[in-house]
Amino acid sequence: MTQKQRLIYSILIALCVLATMLGLSWLQNAGMISQKTFQYVAIGVAVVVVVINAVMRRKVKP
């Protein structure tokens, strides 16, 4: 994986996280999920993104 590929994937991941958070926020405002559920899912998404970023960082070739 090159630096350019990692940048593209990072931007795609950031957009997916943004869409997920907006969707969760909308669900919470509509009363479909509780504050606790929102927090748990948000923490889970953050952990997954950190793991993916670490894996991508290791795969970048100098």
C-alpha positions as CSV (number, residue, x, y, z in Angstrom):
1,M,0.0,0.0,0.0
2,T,1.3,3.4,-0.9
3,Q,0.9,6.7,0.9
4,K,-1.6,7.8,-1.7
5,Q,-3.7,4.7,-1.3
6,R,-3.7,5.1,2.5
7,L,-4.8,8.8,2.1
8,I,-7.7,7.7,-0.2
9,Y,-8.8,5.0,2.2
10,S,-8.5,7.4,5.2
11,I,-10.7,9.9,3.5
12,L,-13.3,7.2,2.6
13,I,-13.2,5.9,6.2
14,A,-13.7,9.5,7.5
15,L,-16.7,9.9,5.2
16,C,-18.2,6.6,6.4
17,V,-17.8,7.6,10.0
18,L,-19.4,10.9,9.4
19,A,-22.4,9.3,7.7
20,T,-22.7,6.7,10.5
21,M,-22.6,9.4,13.2
22,L,-25.2,11.5,11.3
23,G,-27.4,8.5,10.9
24,L,-27.1,7.6,14.6
25,S,-27.9,11.2,15.6
26,W,-30.9,11.2,13.4
27,L,-32.1,7.9,14.9
28,Q,-31.6,9.3,18.4
29,N,-33.5,12.5,17.6
30,A,-36.3,10.3,16.1
31,G,-36.5,8.4,19.4
32,M,-35.5,5.1,17.8
33,I,-32.3,4.6,19.9
34,S,-31.4,5.7,23.4
35,Q,-28.5,7.9,24.5
36,K,-26.7,4.8,25.9
37,T,-27.0,2.9,22.6
38,F,-25.7,5.9,20.7
39,Q,-22.7,6.1,23.0
40,Y,-21.9,2.3,22.7
41,V,-22.1,2.3,18.9
42,A,-20.1,5.5,18.7
43,I,-17.3,4.0,20.9
44,G,-17.4,0.8,18.8
45,V,-17.0,2.8,15.6
46,A,-14.1,4.7,17.0
47,V,-12.3,1.5,18.1
48,V,-12.8,-0.1,14.7
49,V,-11.4,3.0,12.9
50,V,-8.4,3.1,15.2
51,V,-7.7,-0.6,14.4
52,I,-8.1,-0.1,10.7
53,N,-5.8,2.9,10.8
54,A,-3.1,0.9,12.6
55,V,-3.3,-1.9,10.1
56,M,-3.1,0.5,7.2
57,R,-0.1,2.2,8.8
58,R,1.8,-1.1,9.0
59,K,1.1,-2.0,5.4
60,V,2.5,1.3,4.0
61,K,5.7,0.6,2.1
62,P,8.4,3.3,2.4
